Amino acid sequence: MIDRLNAAVRDIPDFPKPGILFKDITPLLANGELFRESITRLCATADGQRVDKVVGIDARGFIFAAAVADRMGVGFVPVRKQGKLPWKTRGLAYSLEYGENVVELHEDAVHPGENILLVDDLLATGGTAAAAAELITSLGAHLIGAAFFIELTELNGREKLGNYPIHSILRY
Ligand code: AMP
């Protein structure tokens, strides 16, 4: 099965900029069996732990995170790019593999004492996830771990995420 998941991720050289090998997950998402399997595996990363909410990262992270939250029967919370969330936000700037960005979280989206699972499609340099993790914990919630469908291991994103348990399904 892992081979089939692997084969459903398409490599696009030089997208969106020269030198970036973009991991295109759309063939995987379009396959019902493989998409379901990817959600099963992401859910399994939190086996045996209480999860109160799943936080997903704009934009491809929403696809996985929302499905994981639904499967677990818990709430979904978006971390979004600057200016997209309508209510009071907390924001943080970070640099990513191609460019710079600010991510925001609604101030009332997570609460002290809640157990949060962070989900994104891909861990590259770890800047995005580290910023999201900091936003979550700055609101007093407990980050039980971060789960990525894909990890680009050479970029050492794990190091930026500190001591949180980090899980990935496919590694390149
Ligand atoms: P980073 O902050 O460097 O870990 O970047 C992670 C975010 O950027 C993820 O949300 C991905 O959607 C996106 N991303 C970064 N690099 C790639 C890549 N090579 N292929 C696809 N998405 C990427």
Boltz pocket constraint, residues with backbone or C-beta under 6 A from the ligand:
constraints:
  - pocket:
      binder: B
      contacts: [[A, 15], [A, 20], [A, 21], [A, 22], [A, 23], [A, 24], [A, 57], [A, 58], [A, 59], [A, 60], [A, 61], [A, 95], [A, 96], [A, 97], [A, 120], [A, 121], [A, 122], [A, 123], [A, 124], [A, 125], [A, 126], [A, 127], [A, 128], [A, 129], [A, 157]]
      max_distance: 6.0
